[in-house]
Structures are given as C-alpha cells and as structure tokens.
C-alpha cells in the first residue's frame, strides 16, 4: 500500500514542512487546519466563531478537492486555545455535521500556530 500526497489550491498552503492531506489505502489523513482566510492569508482576529467557520470551510474545500466531503469524515481531533469556547464551537460544528457526526476528541492546548484559537484535523474514509 502506497501513499498519495493531496492538496487544494483553494485553501492556504501548509505553514510548515507537511502535506495538507495524505491518502493511504482507504483513508485520507488531513493535517490540522487553521482558520486562515484564503483571501487574506490571515486568521480572523478576536472572532472565534468566524475562525471556526473558516477552519471548517477550509476542511470542506480540501476534502472536495480530494474527491470526498465532510460526510466521509470518521474522526476529528480538535485543538482549542481556550475550552471556554467549547459551547460556541459545538454550535457551529453541529451545523456542518447535522446527521451522523464523526467521532471526535477535543483538547485545550497552550498555543497554536499563527496565534490561532482552533485547529481541526480529520481522518476520512476515501
């Protein structure tokens, strides 16, 4: 079984030496996505809800360009700078996964790249 490097021109490039996504067998492993706007190249400042939407929009675009979509996600891992935003995150997340949401883990972390407040990675059935 080999691996195939995947990417999308519709989302900002990786901010380090890693691939946006890798297909291995029947799965696609998506690196952590930040809420970087493709238009500005920046994370929304002081607007957690806008940042969450941008993260999930970026993930949607990446998966579409990989030939799948959010419905193929089997597991997400969410990294948050402040878990006091958990309820706000859940409300937005639920609107992207209205039926059969994937399994999920959520962690509070000390910091994220570019001062982001949230990062989401995914494992997807290809």
Backbone torsions as a table, in degrees:
resi	resn	phi	psi	omega
1	UNK	NA	126.0	178.3
2	UNK	-99.0	-175.6	176.4
3	UNK	-127.1	152.3	179.7
4	UNK	-128.0	126.1	178.3
5	UNK	-79.9	131.2	-178.2
6	UNK	-121.5	151.6	176.7
7	UNK	-159.4	171.7	178.0
8	UNK	-136.5	137.2	174.3
9	UNK	-80.0	-8.2	-178.2
10	UNK	-87.8	-4.8	176.7
11	UNK	-123.4	155.9	179.3
12	UNK	-58.9	147.6	179.5
13	UNK	-66.4	162.7	177.0
14	UNK	-56.2	145.3	-179.0
15	UNK	-94.0	16.8	179.4
16	UNK	-162.8	-172.4	-178.1
17	UNK	-82.5	70.9	177.8
18	UNK	-151.5	163.7	179.7
19	UNK	-89.7	149.5	175.8
20	UNK	-62.7	-40.2	179.6
21	UNK	-156.2	155.6	178.2
22	UNK	-135.9	127.8	173.3
23	UNK	-92.1	130.0	175.7
24	UNK	-138.1	113.3	-177.0
25	UNK	62.1	-129.0	-177.4
26	UNK	-91.4	12.2	-176.4
27	UNK	-126.0	151.6	170.2
28	UNK	-116.4	128.0	177.9
29	UNK	-106.4	114.1	-179.3
30	UNK	-95.5	129.8	174.6
31	UNK	-64.8	164.2	178.1
32	UNK	-57.6	130.0	178.6
33	UNK	-102.1	134.6	174.0
34	UNK	-100.5	168.0	178.7
35	UNK	-86.4	44.8	179.4
36	UNK	-78.5	127.3	177.7
37	UNK	-72.0	129.7	176.3
38	UNK	-63.5	-26.6	-178.4
39	UNK	-77.5	-42.0	-174.4
40	UNK	-103.3	-21.2	-175.8
41	UNK	74.5	15.9	-177.5
42	UNK	-127.5	160.0	174.3
43	UNK	-86.9	136.6	176.9
44	UNK	-55.1	133.6	-179.4
45	UNK	-86.8	131.1	173.3
46	UNK	53.8	33.1	176.8
47	UNK	-138.2	82.9	-175.5
48	UNK	-56.7	-45.3	-176.9
49	UNK	-63.9	-40.2	176.9
50	UNK	-64.5	-37.6	179.3
51	UNK	-66.0	-42.1	178.3
52	UNK	-61.7	-46.6	179.3
53	UNK	-60.3	-40.1	-179.5
54	UNK	-66.6	-40.6	176.6
55	UNK	-57.5	-50.4	-175.9
56	UNK	-71.0	-32.2	174.0
57	UNK	-66.7	-40.9	177.5
58	UNK	-63.2	-44.0	179.1
59	UNK	-62.9	-41.3	177.7
60	UNK	-59.5	-48.2	-179.2
61	UNK	-62.3	-44.5	179.0
62	UNK	-59.0	-47.8	-177.8
63	UNK	-66.7	-38.8	176.1
64	UNK	-59.4	-43.1	-179.8
65	UNK	-72.3	-14.7	175.1
66	UNK	-93.0	2.2	176.9
67	UNK	87.4	18.3	179.3
68	UNK	-139.7	-153.9	-179.9
69	UNK	-165.0	-175.3	-178.6
70	UNK	-59.7	-30.2	-178.0
71	UNK	-65.5	-18.0	178.2
72	UNK	-84.4	-8.7	-178.0
73	UNK	-68.6	129.7	176.5
74	UNK	-104.0	-22.4	-177.7
75	UNK	-155.7	133.5	170.0
76	UNK	-119.2	151.9	170.4
77	UNK	-123.2	128.0	-175.4
78	UNK	-115.1	130.4	176.5
79	UNK	-114.6	123.5	-178.2
80	UNK	-123.0	141.0	177.0
81	UNK	-73.4	-24.2	-176.8
82	UNK	-149.6	109.9	-178.8
83	UNK	-68.7	-6.6	174.1
84	UNK	-66.4	-13.9	176.6
85	UNK	-91.1	8.4	-174.3
86	UNK	-58.3	-45.6	-178.8
87	UNK	-64.9	-42.2	178.0
88	UNK	-62.9	-42.1	177.6
89	UNK	-60.8	-48.7	-178.1
90	UNK	-57.5	-40.7	-179.0
91	UNK	-61.9	-43.8	-179.8
92	UNK	-72.2	-45.8	-179.7
93	UNK	-56.0	-43.6	-179.4
94	UNK	-61.0	-31.4	-180.0
95	UNK	-72.4	-19.7	176.5
96	UNK	-90.3	-22.0	-178.9
97	UNK	-127.5	70.0	-173.6
98	UNK	-71.3	-29.9	177.4
99	UNK	-131.0	146.6	177.5
100	UNK	46.3	59.8	178.8
101	UNK	-63.7	152.2	179.7
102	UNK	-72.2	165.7	169.9
103	UNK	-62.7	155.2	-175.8
104	UNK	-154.6	145.3	169.0
105	UNK	-123.1	144.6	179.7
106	UNK	-133.0	133.2	-178.0
107	UNK	-131.5	144.4	167.9
108	UNK	-89.2	134.1	-178.5
109	UNK	-123.5	160.1	-177.1
110	UNK	-71.2	-27.5	-179.8
111	UNK	-171.7	158.0	178.2
112	UNK	-130.7	157.6	179.6
113	UNK	-57.3	148.2	175.4
114	UNK	59.9	21.0	179.7
115	UNK	71.4	17.7	-179.3
116	UNK	-63.0	155.4	177.3
117	UNK	-98.3	-16.0	-175.9
118	UNK	-152.4	147.2	175.3
119	UNK	-142.8	139.5	-178.0
120	UNK	-130.9	129.2	172.4
121	UNK	-115.6	159.8	-174.9
122	UNK	-144.2	150.5	169.4
123	UNK	-115.6	128.9	-169.6
124	UNK	-127.1	138.7	172.0
125	UNK	-76.4	121.1	-174.9
126	UNK	-80.0	NA	NA
